[in-house]
Structure formats: C-alpha cells, structure tokens
Amino acid sequence: MAVVFISPKQRQKVFFLVITVMFLLFLVVISFGVFLSKPNESSLVLVFNKPKVNIDMSIFNSDQFENLQPFSGIETQYSYVATDKNNNIETGFISAGSIDQARAALEGAGLDVTKLTETETGRSDPFIDYSQSVNVTPVGLKKKP
C-alpha cells in the first residue's frame, strides 16, 4: 500500500487554485492586449470630386415660362349670419380677400348680412385626427337652423 502525503481535499484545493490562477493570467494578458494597444495610424485624405452640373437657363426665354400666371393670394375665411329675401336666417362660411369683399359677395347673392366675422385659422385641438370632419358649409349651399 502506497503512502500518500497529500489529502484528497488538499489536492482538490490546489487543482482549483491552479485553474483560477491560469484563468486570471489569461484575463490579464487579454486585457493588456486590448487596453494597451493603439489604433493603426492611417492617413485620411479628403477627396472632393466636383460634380459636373450644367444648368440650362434657356427655359426662362420660352413661351411656356413667359405665360405663367401668378398664384392668387390666400383668401381669409369668414363666418356669416344673414337673412334672405324671404327673411330666412342663413349661416355659413365664405372665403374672400377682405371683409369688404365677403360682404359684397354675400350682398350680391341677395343676402342681407347681419353678422360677418373672420374665423380663426388652424384647429382648436391639433391632435384630433384629420379624418374627423368639421362642420363647414361651403358657399352656395344653404344651412338652415
């Protein structure tokens, strides 16, 4: 029978200690390799390639360009309350360049304007879905109370 001077528990402790030390040495070598390495120096040369663009200005001399019509100005929307010839009260909206033009258009349609006010631009709640309709009566359609 052989005489063993190291107990099995002591042997197991030494085995795990050796494996732990080797693992820590491996981590130290990898960390030195990663943290102490410097990036490769590369010379960056900026290259600008000028694009070859030719602008044809002859379009400004064409008949199609000379016959262009300017856009009309944005008309303001006004809400009105008016009475017609039969004394029926009509309410609605009309778009015109000024309040005087709106009044003239309504009077030209045979309405006696009682109240004419400019409507507010935009929406009261900007988070309302656009698919929800707003009750607006176009010019020419009559809305009765």
N, C-alpha and C positions, 0 to 999 in steps of 0.2 A: 504494500500500500504506500502511495506517494504522500509525502508531507507537503501540504500547501500552506504557505505563509500568509497569503492574501485571502481574505474572506470574500465570498461572492458579492456581498453588498458593497464592499470596498471596490471591487473590480467594476461593478456597475456604475458607481460614482465616478471613477476615473474615466470609464468609457464615455459617459455623458459630458464630463468636463472637457475631454479632448474634442468631441464633436462640437460643443459650444464654442470653444476657443477657435477651432478651424472656421466655423461659420462667421464669427466676429472678425477674424482676419480677412476672410473673403469680402465681407461688407466694407471693411476699412480700405482694402485695395480698390474695390469698385468705386467707393466714394471719392478717393483721391483721384482716380482716373477721370471721374465725371466733373468734380468741382474744381480741380486744378488745371484742367485742360482749357486752352484758349481757342476761340473760333479762328478758322483759317482767314488770313488776310487776303481779301480779293479786291482788286481794283475795279471800282464801278465807274464805267464810262457812260455818261448820259449821251444818248444819240437822239437828235431831233431831225426827223425826216419831214421836211416841209411838204405839205400836201399840194398837189397840182390842181388848183381850182380856177376855173375860168368862169367869170360872171358875164352873162350875155345881157347887156344893157339895151339892146335894140328893141326889147319888148315895150319900153317906155315910149317909143315912137309909133307903135302900132295903133290902128283904128280901134281895136278892141279895148286897149288901155285908155285911149282918149275918150271913149264913150261910156266909161264907168260912171255910175250915179252914186252920189254920197249917201250914206245911211241917214235915215231920218232920226231925229232926236228921240230919246226915250220919253214917252208920254207918262204923265202922272195919272194915277187912278183916283177918281173922286166918287164918293157915295152921294146919292141924291134922294130927296123926297120931293115928289112933285104931284100935281093934280092935272088930269087931262081935261078935255072939253066937257066930259060928262061928270066932272067933279069926282072921279075915282082917284084914290090916292095910289100912286105908284112909287115903289122904291127900287133902287138898283145901283149899279156902278157904271161909270163912263170913263173912258180914257181920253185925255186931251193934253195939249201942251201947257195950258194955263187954265185957271179957274174961269176966266172970261170966255175962253173958247169952249169950255164944257157947258157953261150957262147958255152960250149962243147955240150950241148944238142941240141942247135939250129944248130950248125955246123954238128952234127951227123944226123940231119934231112935234110941235104943238103942245108942249107941256108947260105949265106954269110952275116954276121952281120955287119950292118952299124952303128947302134946306139943301145946301151944297157944301160938303166938307171934303178935304183931302184925306184919303185913307193912309194909314201908317204902312210904311214899306217894311217888308220882312214878315216873319212869323212870330207869334207871341211865345211859342214853345218850339225851339229849334230841334228838339229831339222827337217830335211827332213824325211818324212815318209819312213819306211823300204819297203813299198810296191812299191815305185818308183824304177824302175830298173836303174842300172848303166850299161853303155855300156862297157862290158868286153868281149873280145874274148878269149874263152878257148883255151888251147894248142891243136893243131891238127885241129882246124877249121881255115880256111883262110879268112881273111878280106881284100877285095880289095878296094883301094881308088876310 
